[in-house]
């Protein structure tokens, strides 16, 4: 058996002190990078060419023959959020495997925390993606491969928390949820590569190998990606600290309850033994007069 959550917390508090102090800096840096990404996207990044126009249009002194997609700019934020959801969910699956290997409940806490952060980023991805779908396709939802597989991923993450709340026994809950997290993560790479596996998919392929983004588009995208990963890591560390503390308190409460139960059982056994001793003494004293009378006869 691995260390208990309370023991792990006590031993790791000193080691992770410096990391905890860096979290505010990391969060601010991630927010700044994301803000630069958003500002750059709507001021310097060029518009993406879309559908062919019925007739040329002059914009800012330039003749344009295709539709300029302003809605495409949402992908500078949408894609980093989606990538962050995949990355955090990978850690949830990894910690799930670690729990199955070690049976250490500390890894179950980490896996649960990663799934909580994953759910936040999945919801943000779905909202931003639906906004693009509405502006670009004129509808709020289309059952195309990428949206469908990612929607299934969201349902799996929600199902993970339903499973956690449905099982009372801590060991069985941790074991079943760890397996579920590993199985659910299988849908993440499928959702990522589905637009390459299904050529008929209308969802755009952002990461391509045949051509790269120009610098004015690549730079803000990378800034947003690194900024969002920093935010995701900070959220994970903060949420993990809260969950680890809650589990340590719960474990301490269980130990106190066990100690009280043992003390109660010991007191009950002592009282029972005292009653037995008194009963034996009473029986002995009651039988003594009859024995002496028999001897006199």
Secondary structure as GFF3:
##gff-version 3
##sequence-region A 1 297
A	DSSP	alpha_helix	5	13	.	.	.	ID=ss1
A	DSSP	alpha_helix	17	43	.	.	.	ID=ss2
A	DSSP	beta_strand	48	59	.	.	.	ID=ss3
A	DSSP	beta_strand	62	69	.	.	.	ID=ss4
A	DSSP	three_ten_helix	70	74	.	.	.	ID=ss5
A	DSSP	alpha_helix	75	102	.	.	.	ID=ss6
A	DSSP	alpha_helix	105	137	.	.	.	ID=ss7
A	DSSP	alpha_helix	145	166	.	.	.	ID=ss8
A	DSSP	alpha_helix	170	197	.	.	.	ID=ss9
A	DSSP	alpha_helix	215	296	.	.	.	ID=ss10
###
